């Protein structure tokens, strides 16, 4: 049940998001010049919730790729929904 919280905590400590401003309130939010990504633990189910927004498809794909790489390093068995 607490695995998603442990994953987010590990990502906050060990993750690398070059060029992003990090906000670690209620998860981890990486704010880039052209968009942002957010990963947080769900309060209602044992899951990690992701949200992304970007100025275009290329920026969105890049930001999602950064999150995918960081989560693969922290939790390689986590199924990514994107």
N, C-alpha and C positions, 0 to 999 in steps of 0.2 A: 504493500500500500504506500509506503513512504519512498519507494524507489524513484519515482518521478521527482520528488523533492531533492533527493540525494544527487540525481543526475544534474539538475539545474544548479545546485550548490557547487558541484564539481566543475561545471562549465564556467561558472562565475569566477572560480579560482584559477582554472587552468586554460580556459579558452583564449584564443587569439583572434581579434577582430581588427586587423590593421586599417587605419584610416577612419575608424568609427568612434563616436562618443558612446560610452557604455552607461546605461542606466540599469541599476540592479535592484530596483524596487519592484517586488512582486514578479520576479523572474529575471530575465536578462534581455535588454533591448539594445540593439546596436543601431545607432543612428548614423547613416552615411549622408553625404551631400545630396545624393539622388534617390534616397529611400531609406527604409528601415526594416528590421526584422525583430520579432519578439518571440521568445520561447518562455513558457511559464508552466508550472504544474497546475493541473486542473484541481479545483476544490471539490468537485462532485464525482470524479472518477479517477482511477489510477492511470493517468495519461499525461503526456506533455502536449500542450496546445501551442500551435505555431500561428503567427500572423505576419504578413508581409505587405508592404506597400512600396511602390517605386514609380519613378517618372516614366519608365518605359519597360518593354519586355526584356531588353538586354540587362538593364540594371536589376530587374527582378530576378532574373536567372543568376546573375552574379551574387546577389545577396543571399539567395537560397543556397547557392553552392558553398558559400562561406559557412553558413549554418550546418549544411550537410557534412562538410569536412570536419568541423569542430565536434559535432555529435558523434561522428564515426570514430574519432579518437577517444572520446569519453565513454561512449556506450555503443559499441559496434553492433550489438544485437537489437538496438532500437529500430523499429520500423518507421521510416520517414514517409509522411503522407504527401510528399512533393518530390 
